[in-house]
Amino acid sequence: MERSSSDKGHQSPGAGENTSAIGDAAEKVKWMVQEVLEKSSGGEETMEEYKRLSTLTHCTRQHHILVSHIVEMHGNSGSHS
């Protein structure tokens, strides 16, 4: 069965709005991650690595996963005096 010309390229209502909302959410996440990295120990080095390579090395990813796991399990203790 052939589609009529009025059916071709038809998007459901709000489809463009969803794309816009996803773009807005991605932008918010991008700024949130940047803010967290600016405030965290080693975050500046991570941002520089990403700017330089347009990706993160395996070692950097492992480091962030390990730190995230430790914080999740034990909490963020802050600095000890």
N, C-alpha and C positions, 0 to 999 in steps of 0.2 A: 504494500500500500504506500502510495506516495504522499508526502506531506504537502500541504498547500503552501504557497509562498508566504502567507501570513503567519504560519507556524515556524518557519525557518528562522533560526537565530533568536527565538523567543526565550527570554529569561524569566524566571519566576519573579514575582514582585518582591522587591527588597534584595535581590541578588547583588546589586551594586552596593547597597548599604552594608551588606555583610563583608564585602571586600574592603570597604572603607573602615569598618569597625576593626577588622583584623589588622589593617595597616596601622590604625591608631594604637591598638593594643601592643603591637610589635614595637612601635616607637616608644611607648611608655616603658616597656620592659628593657629596651636598649638603654634608656636614660637611667633606669633604676640600677641596672647592672653596673653601669659606669660610675654611678654615685657610690655604690658599695665598694667597688674596686678602689676608688680614690681614697676611701676611708680605711681600707683594710691593709694589714701588713703584707707587703709583697704585691699589692694591687697595681702600683705604678709600673713595676717590672712586667706584670702580666699585660697591661694595656700597651706598653711599648713593644712587647713581643708580638702582640696581635697587629699593631700598626705596621710593624716591620715585615711580618710574614703573611699577614691576612689569615692567619690560623694560629692555633696554639700547639706547641709541641706535645708529644705524648707524655713527657716528664712533667710538664706544667699541668696537664689534665690530671695526671695521677696525684700530684700534690694537692690540687684543689678538691679532688674526690676524698682523699684521706683527711684533709682538714675539715671538710664538711661532715664527714662521718664522725670524727672526734667531737666536733661541736654538737652534733645531733645527740650523741651518746652521753656526753659529759657536760654539755652546756659551755657557754663562753665565760671563762673565769676572769677575763680581763687581765690586767697586769698585777703581778705579785710584788709587794714591797717588802 
